[in-house]
Amino acid sequence: MSTGDTGEIYRVDWLPGTDVLHGTCHCGAEHASQDPVEMWEWMLGHPEGHRPLGGTP
């Protein structure tokens, strides 16, 4: 988890028993991936690919 200079929080959890990482962006969007590099690219590529929870796709 990181707050950086902006106070934004990015969270990555490992799902035990799998090779899957579950990421949650500061906007509430969620993403799963087995590749940690792909996960961080998704998070830092905001807003491309992001759909905030409760938002309109």
Rosetta silent file (secondary structure, phi, psi, omega in degrees, C-alpha in Angstrom):
SEQUENCE: MSTGDTGEIYRVDWLPGTDVLHGTCHCGAEHASQDPVEMWEWMLGHPEGHRPLGGTP
SCORE:     score description
SCORE:     0.000 S_00000001
   1 L     0.000  141.051 -179.202    0.000    0.000    0.000 S_00000001
   2 E  -141.633  140.129  175.212    1.292    3.462   -0.837 S_00000001
   3 L  -104.455  -16.193  177.708    0.014    6.973   -0.242 S_00000001
   4 L    52.220 -161.023  179.331    2.734    8.733   -2.249 S_00000001
   5 L   -80.631  -15.978 -174.325    2.761   12.521   -2.352 S_00000001
   6 L   -95.444  -10.998 -176.775   -0.910   12.730   -3.316 S_00000001
   7 L    82.836    3.746  178.945   -2.423   10.761   -0.424 S_00000001
   8 L   -75.063  141.695 -178.768   -3.815    8.205   -2.895 S_00000001
   9 L  -111.594  127.256  174.529   -3.910    4.637   -1.581 S_00000001
  10 E  -116.570  130.859 -177.295   -3.137    1.632   -3.783 S_00000001
  11 E  -126.134  132.789  175.294   -3.595   -1.792   -2.227 S_00000001
  12 E  -126.248  124.173  177.637   -2.417   -5.163   -3.528 S_00000001
  13 E  -116.074  142.727  172.936   -3.349   -8.365   -1.711 S_00000001
  14 E   -91.260  133.057  178.226   -2.164  -11.856   -2.505 S_00000001
  15 L   -88.258  105.892 -176.086   -4.950  -14.440   -2.561 S_00000001
  16 L   -51.447  140.041  178.953   -3.549  -17.332   -0.456 S_00000001
  17 L    84.517    2.451  179.530   -3.337  -20.683   -2.192 S_00000001
  18 L  -135.300  177.570  172.254   -3.163  -19.040   -5.630 S_00000001
  19 L  -103.552   18.458 -173.275   -0.790  -17.014   -7.784 S_00000001
  20 L   -95.091  134.035  172.649   -3.395  -14.246   -8.009 S_00000001
  21 E  -104.077  138.860  178.468   -2.894  -10.665   -6.856 S_00000001
  22 E  -116.112  117.366 -178.083   -5.969   -8.561   -6.106 S_00000001
  23 E  -107.778  143.922  174.950   -5.492   -4.813   -6.505 S_00000001
  24 E  -127.211  122.786 -179.408   -7.674   -1.967   -5.306 S_00000001
  25 L   -83.805  163.466  177.849   -7.066    1.517   -6.680 S_00000001
  26 L   -59.703  -22.819 -179.736   -7.624    4.757   -4.767 S_00000001
  27 L   -85.115   -6.622  179.459  -10.769    5.276   -6.878 S_00000001
  28 L    99.738   -9.860  177.911  -12.244    1.971   -5.658 S_00000001
  29 L   -66.123  149.198 -179.100  -11.737    0.062   -8.920 S_00000001
  30 E  -125.116  152.821 -176.897  -10.536   -3.533   -8.506 S_00000001
  31 E  -153.867  146.692  176.558   -8.403   -5.774  -10.688 S_00000001
  32 E  -123.990  143.116 -179.911   -6.890   -9.270  -10.461 S_00000001
  33 E  -160.648  153.136  173.343   -3.711  -10.518  -12.124 S_00000001
  34 L   -91.215  -12.055 -176.006   -0.984  -13.119  -11.725 S_00000001
  35 L  -104.371  112.984 -178.173    1.631  -10.668  -13.020 S_00000001
  36 H   -61.969  -33.862  178.476    2.805   -8.041  -10.506 S_00000001
  37 H   -65.893  -44.610  178.333    4.159   -5.763  -13.263 S_00000001
  38 H   -61.728  -38.619  179.978    0.814   -5.827  -15.080 S_00000001
  39 H   -61.001  -49.500 -178.533   -0.945   -5.091  -11.790 S_00000001
  40 H   -67.767  -35.448  176.344    1.115   -1.939  -11.102 S_00000001
  41 H   -61.997  -40.084  177.989    0.807   -0.785  -14.728 S_00000001
  42 H   -62.945  -47.920 -178.131   -2.971   -1.067  -14.374 S_00000001
  43 H   -62.256  -45.321 -175.678   -2.977    0.868  -11.112 S_00000001
  44 H   -81.940   -8.044  179.067   -0.675    3.629  -12.298 S_00000001
  45 L   -86.969   18.535 -177.121   -2.407    3.861  -15.712 S_00000001
  46 L   -54.893  135.260    6.426   -5.374    5.655  -14.167 S_00000001
  47 L   -96.573    4.082 -177.314   -7.991    6.240  -15.468 S_00000001
  48 L   -58.563  123.884  178.609   -7.486    3.816  -18.395 S_00000001
  49 L    84.150   -1.979 -177.495   -9.185    0.509  -17.563 S_00000001
  50 L   -94.730  137.445  174.840  -10.636    1.786  -14.293 S_00000001
  51 L  -133.123   96.699 -179.471  -14.275    1.481  -13.359 S_00000001
  52 L   -55.851  143.848  178.396  -14.878    2.876   -9.863 S_00000001
  53 L   -57.915  133.906 -179.991  -17.153    0.775   -7.678 S_00000001
  54 L    78.760   -0.709 -179.208  -20.734    2.010   -7.946 S_00000001
  55 L   -90.717  172.071  177.720  -19.813    4.071  -11.018 S_00000001
  56 L   -87.990  130.178 -179.059  -21.184    3.897  -14.523 S_00000001
  57 L   -64.998    0.000    0.000  -19.073    1.759  -16.904 S_00000001
